[in-house]
Amino acid sequence: MRLVWLAAISVLAIVMTVFTPYVFRTESTWQAVAWLVMLAATVTAIAALVRAELLLRRLERLANSDTSAT
């Protein structure tokens, strides 16, 4: 289930990236800057979620290996 949320947020980042040139052409400078801040925050959140997912999987794997040894 965690990967579904990660995929949904990744799709959002891709859509935002696709619309970035349109925003630069049609919106004011401040709105374009706000758009870039939101895009950067989205990419940063995705990176943090990927890192958390990898850490959780490693912890689950370690917990499973400890219980099988006993």
Backbone as a printed PyTorch tensor [residue, N CA C, xyz], in Angstrom:
tensor([[[  0.8190,  -1.1990,   0.0000],
         [  0.0000,   0.0000,   0.0000],
         [  0.8600,   1.2610,   0.0000]],

        [[  2.0210,   1.1840,   0.6590],
         [  2.8820,   2.3610,   0.7090],
         [  3.3740,   2.7300,  -0.6860]],

        [[  3.6210,   1.7310,  -1.5130],
         [  4.1040,   2.0150,  -2.8700],
         [  3.0320,   2.6670,  -3.7270]],

        [[  1.7680,   2.4030,  -3.4440],
         [  0.6820,   3.0290,  -4.2000],
         [  0.6910,   4.5370,  -3.9620]],

        [[  0.8420,   4.9370,  -2.6980],
         [  0.9080,   6.3700,  -2.3900],
         [  2.1410,   7.0050,  -3.0090]],

        [[  3.2440,   6.3140,  -2.9770],
         [  4.4690,   6.8390,  -3.5800],
         [  4.2970,   7.0030,  -5.0840]],

        [[  3.6480,   6.0690,  -5.7240],
         [  3.4040,   6.1630,  -7.1620],
         [  2.4630,   7.3240,  -7.4780]],

        [[  1.4490,   7.5330,  -6.6370],
         [  0.5080,   8.6340,  -6.8720],
         [  1.2030,   9.9880,  -6.7580]],

        [[  2.0620,  10.1370,  -5.7770],
         [  2.7850,  11.4010,  -5.6170],
         [  3.7880,  11.5810,  -6.7590]],

        [[  4.3760,  10.4980,  -7.2210],
         [  5.3030,  10.5810,  -8.3540],
         [  4.5880,  11.0280,  -9.6170]],

        [[  3.3660,  10.5470,  -9.8230],
         [  2.5800,  10.9860, -10.9810],
         [  2.2940,  12.4790, -10.8740]],

        [[  1.9790,  12.9450,  -9.6750],
         [  1.7610,  14.3780,  -9.4640],
         [  3.0040,  15.1810,  -9.8460]],

        [[  4.1750,  14.7190,  -9.4400],
         [  5.4160,  15.4190,  -9.7790],
         [  5.6490,  15.4250, -11.2870]],

        [[  5.3390,  14.3350, -11.9480],
         [  5.5200,  14.2750, -13.4000],
         [  4.5730,  15.2470, -14.0920]],

        [[  3.3270,  15.2920, -13.6430],
         [  2.3580,  16.2230, -14.2350],
         [  2.8000,  17.6640, -14.0040]],

        [[  3.2890,  17.9560, -12.8080],
         [  3.7750,  19.3130, -12.5280],
         [  4.9610,  19.6560, -13.4250]],

        [[  5.8390,  18.7070, -13.6470],
         [  6.9950,  18.9430, -14.5120],
         [  6.5610,  19.2130, -15.9470]],

        [[  5.5560,  18.4850, -16.4090],
         [  5.0560,  18.6780, -17.7710],
         [  4.4530,  20.0760, -17.9320]],

        [[  3.7450,  20.5560, -16.9150],
         [  3.0980,  21.8620, -16.9990],
         [  4.0200,  23.0310, -16.6670]],

        [[  5.2440,  22.7840, -16.2500],
         [  6.1510,  23.8670, -15.8680],
         [  6.4060,  24.8550, -17.0130]],

        [[  6.6880,  24.4180, -18.2330],
         [  6.8830,  25.4090, -19.3110],
         [  5.6550,  26.2930, -19.5400]],

        [[  4.4700,  25.7080, -19.4430],
         [  3.2370,  26.4830, -19.5960],
         [  3.1300,  27.5480, -18.5030]],

        [[  3.4600,  27.1780, -17.2760],
         [  3.4070,  28.1290, -16.1620],
         [  4.3910,  29.2700, -16.4050]],

        [[  5.5670,  28.9650, -16.8820],
         [  6.5670,  30.0150, -17.1430],
         [  6.0940,  30.9870, -18.2310]],

        [[  5.3860,  30.4720, -19.2340],
         [  4.9280,  31.3350, -20.3210],
         [  3.7340,  32.1960, -19.9320]],

        [[  2.8470,  31.6730, -19.1100],
         [  1.5670,  32.3500, -18.9040],
         [  1.4270,  33.0640, -17.5640]],

        [[  2.1770,  32.6880, -16.5670],
         [  1.9810,  33.2480, -15.2340],
         [  3.0370,  34.3100, -14.9330]],

        [[  2.7820,  35.0660, -13.8770],
         [  3.7320,  36.1000, -13.4670],
         [  4.9630,  35.4500, -12.8280]],

        [[  5.9610,  36.2730, -12.5870],
         [  7.2020,  35.7620, -12.0120],
         [  6.9720,  35.1470, -10.6380]],

        [[  6.1880,  35.8200,  -9.8080],
         [  5.9550,  35.3020,  -8.4580],
         [  5.1920,  33.9870,  -8.4860]],

        [[  4.2430,  33.8610,  -9.3990],
         [  3.5110,  32.6060,  -9.5050],
         [  4.4130,  31.4880, -10.0290]],

        [[  5.3160,  31.8240, -10.9390],
         [  6.2590,  30.8310, -11.4410],
         [  7.2200,  30.3940, -10.3340]],

        [[  7.6560,  31.3340,  -9.5050],
         [  8.5340,  30.9870,  -8.3860],
         [  7.7860,  30.0810,  -7.4050]],

        [[  6.5390,  30.4110,  -7.1160],
         [  5.7370,  29.5700,  -6.2200],
         [  5.5600,  28.1680,  -6.8010]],

        [[  5.3740,  28.0930,  -8.1070],
         [  5.2450,  26.7920,  -8.7730],
         [  6.5250,  25.9800,  -8.6070]],

        [[  7.6760,  26.6230,  -8.7950],
         [  8.9400,  25.9140,  -8.6350],
         [  9.1640,  25.4590,  -7.1980]],

        [[  8.7400,  26.2650,  -6.2310],
         [  8.8650,  25.8660,  -4.8270],
         [  8.0020,  24.6350,  -4.5580]],

        [[  6.7750,  24.6350,  -5.0800],
         [  5.9110,  23.4640,  -4.8980],
         [  6.4900,  22.2290,  -5.5830]],

        [[  7.0560,  22.4160,  -6.7650],
         [  7.6640,  21.2960,  -7.4780],
         [  8.8610,  20.7530,  -6.7030]],

        [[  9.6980,  21.6420,  -6.1860],
         [ 10.8590,  21.2050,  -5.3990],
         [ 10.4190,  20.4890,  -4.1250]],

        [[  9.3740,  20.9800,  -3.4770],
         [  8.8660,  20.3300,  -2.2670],
         [  8.3140,  18.9450,  -2.5810]],

        [[  7.6580,  18.8140,  -3.7180],
         [  7.1130,  17.5170,  -4.1110],
         [  8.2290,  16.5200,  -4.3830]],

        [[  9.2510,  16.9390,  -5.1000],
         [ 10.3790,  16.0540,  -5.3950],
         [ 11.1140,  15.6770,  -4.1130]],

        [[ 11.2770,  16.6390,  -3.1980],
         [ 11.9290,  16.3560,  -1.9230],
         [ 11.1080,  15.3620,  -1.1030]],

        [[  9.8030,  15.5250,  -1.0960],
         [  8.9380,  14.5910,  -0.3740],
         [  9.0270,  13.1880,  -0.9640]],

        [[  9.0990,  13.0940,  -2.2750],
         [  9.2320,  11.7830,  -2.9120],
         [ 10.5490,  11.1310,  -2.5080]],

        [[ 11.6190,  11.9040,  -2.5090],
         [ 12.9190,  11.3620,  -2.1060],
         [ 12.8860,  10.8890,  -0.6520]],

        [[ 12.2520,  11.6570,   0.2170],
         [ 12.1560,  11.2630,   1.6240],
         [ 11.3140,   9.9960,   1.7820]],

        [[ 10.2290,   9.9040,   1.0310],
         [  9.3910,   8.7060,   1.1120],
         [ 10.0910,   7.4710,   0.5690]],

        [[ 10.8600,   7.6330,  -0.4930],
         [ 11.6220,   6.5010,  -1.0280],
         [ 12.6480,   6.0430,  -0.0030]],

        [[ 13.3260,   6.9900,   0.6130],
         [ 14.3260,   6.6420,   1.6420],
         [ 13.6600,   5.9410,   2.8270]],

        [[ 12.5170,   6.4490,   3.2650],
         [ 11.7980,   5.8230,   4.3750],
         [ 11.3370,   4.4140,   4.0050]],

        [[ 10.8690,   4.2510,   2.7810],
         [ 10.4290,   2.9320,   2.3260],
         [ 11.5950,   1.9420,   2.3400]],

        [[ 12.7500,   2.3710,   1.8680],
         [ 13.9170,   1.4870,   1.8800],
         [ 14.3340,   1.1330,   3.2980]],

        [[ 14.3020,   2.1050,   4.1980],
         [ 14.6580,   1.8260,   5.5890],
         [ 13.6560,   0.8870,   6.2500]],

        [[ 12.3680,   1.0880,   5.9890],
         [ 11.3530,   0.2000,   6.5600],
         [ 11.4950,  -1.2230,   6.0460]],

        [[ 11.7770,  -1.3640,   4.7750],
         [ 11.9760,  -2.7210,   4.2270],
         [ 13.1830,  -3.3990,   4.8480]],

        [[ 14.2510,  -2.6290,   5.0570],
         [ 15.4360,  -3.2200,   5.6750],
         [ 15.1440,  -3.6310,   7.1150]],

        [[ 14.4030,  -2.7940,   7.8580],
         [ 14.0440,  -3.1400,   9.2340],
         [ 13.1480,  -4.3760,   9.2770]],

        [[ 12.1940,  -4.4690,   8.3700],
         [ 11.3260,  -5.6420,   8.3180],
         [ 12.1240,  -6.9010,   7.9880]],

        [[ 13.0630,  -6.7770,   7.0790],
         [ 13.8930,  -7.9230,   6.7120],
         [ 14.7480,  -8.3690,   7.8950]],

        [[ 15.3230,  -7.3970,   8.6340],
         [ 16.1230,  -7.7280,   9.8070],
         [ 15.2660,  -8.3720,  10.8970]],

        [[ 14.0590,  -7.8730,  11.0900],
         [ 13.1730,  -8.4450,  12.1100],
         [ 12.7770,  -9.8720,  11.7220]],

        [[ 12.5240, -10.1090,  10.4590],
         [ 12.1530, -11.4640,  10.0210],
         [ 13.3210, -12.4100,  10.1420]],

        [[ 14.5280, -11.9580,   9.8810],
         [ 15.6870, -12.8520,   9.9770],
         [ 16.0000, -13.1800,  11.4330]],

        [[ 15.7230, -12.2670,  12.3590],
         [ 15.9490, -12.5360,  13.7800],
         [ 14.9810, -13.5780,  14.3150]],

        [[ 13.7340, -13.5210,  13.8990],
         [ 12.7410, -14.4740,  14.4060],
         [ 12.9440, -15.8670,  13.8160]],

        [[ 13.4760, -15.9830,  12.6350],
         [ 13.6810, -17.3000,  12.0260],
         [ 14.8750, -18.0150,  12.6430]],

        [[ 15.7790, -17.2700,  13.2580],
         [ 16.9590, -17.8780,  13.8630],
         [ 16.6530, -18.5390,  15.1900]],

        [[ 15.5680, -18.1610,  15.8360],
         [ 15.2700, -18.7440,  17.1490],
         [ 14.4430, -19.9800,  17.0590]]])
